[in-house]
Amino acid sequence: MDKVVVGMSGGVDSSVAAYLLKKQGYDVIGVTMQIWQDDDVCSISENGGCCGLSAVEDARRVANVLDIPHYVMNFRKEFKETVIDYFVSEYIMARTPNPCIACNRFVKWEALLARSLSIGASYIATGHYASITRLANGRYAIKNSVTAAKDQTYALYNLTQFQLEHTLMPVGAYSKEEIRAIAKELNLPVANKPDSQEICFVSNNDYAGFIEEYLSDEENRRIIEEKRRLYKKSMEKSGYGFTPGNFVDWKGNVLGQHKGLANYTIGQRKGLNLALGRPVFVMELRPETNEVVIGDADDVYTDRFYANNLNFMAIEDLEDEMVVSAKIRYSHKGAPCTIKKTAKDEVLCVFDQPQRAVTPGQAVVFYQDDYVVGGGTILGKR
């Protein structure tokens, strides 16, 4: 009987995943990852998603109902280094990060899988709405779930072949309604628990406030400063993303003052406080000059950009031009796009039709026939 470690976040999806695998005959062990950074019990209890004490208690109660062992494993160090430090450094470098993708790759898979294999498990499993298939070319690839409304393949594009080979995703064959129905039938205590919508370590979606507080710690500030120095030395004007600077148009005309680059993202309209007599949008963030470029609605669209930090999944590498469906954010439906290599770790992506708010730092994920071909990190235009 193969042993599988199920990452139980205290939510309904991972809870039902554990049940389904037990029903299939696996030796199931439930594990909740301790990733919170705050030792204050009150603060921890208030954290939602997979970070708080409530997640541990919910997962433990589910494990009792399913009659499976449940453990808490400490991944604080890995979470801080690969998710929080990355999140903060990207924002102060005027890029918009995706911490859930980083968490999936480096914590939920790399760290959890290594520890699971060390205790004799053959697989890890999660409650993601996706499935894993071995293709005719021998490679493992992630396929869209049966329900487009909950499809989570976008956040999983950068998993390695080894990780996919040792991963099970039983929830991908069900709709959300079916999963909740199973949970209710089993009388699981999380059957009606709402899904977490926000980044788990940021309260009230206040990114700028979180970053400012995080950098008030001297050691955190030193680490982020080193990351920034390695990335680009010409960023002194923008400080840590909180230094006020100019709103400008494409011609360089000053339109007003912004509150710091960390407060803005591409395509943003609200909160600019610019009285120009028409709706305007953030077009570009320029950390070298600490400027936020403002434009009209049509200026938010582009038909091409570059991406790097590539990870190919359904293919070993991109050799020729390939026509794919490309998603530029989680909520994006995907659009026809031609991709071609321009360097060893860089692709040019050209859409058939211009797309709105292509954002540096976000992921672009390529699909063919419902399978993930691969993806990378959006660099932007030259």
Buried (B, 14 or more C-beta within 10 A) or exposed (E): EEBBBBBBBBBBBBBBBBBBBBEEEBBBBBBBBBBBBEEEEEBBEBBBBBBBBBBBBBBBBBBEBBEBEBBBBEBBEBBBEBBBBBBBBBBBBBBBBBBBBBBBBBBBBBBBBEBBBEEEBBBBBBBBBBBBEEEEEEBBBBBBBBBEEBBBBBBBBBBBBEBBEBBBBBBBEBBBEBBBBBBEEBEBBBBEBEEBEEBBBBBEEEBBEBBBEBBEEEEBBEBBBEBBEEBEEEBEBBBBBBBEBBBBBEEEEEBBEBBBBBBBBBBBEEEBEBEEEEEBBBBBBBBEBBBBBBBEEEBBBBBBBBBBEBBBBBBEEBEEEBEBBBBBBBEBEBBEBBBEBEEEEBBBBBBEEEBBBBBBBBBBBBBBEBBBBBBBBBBBEE
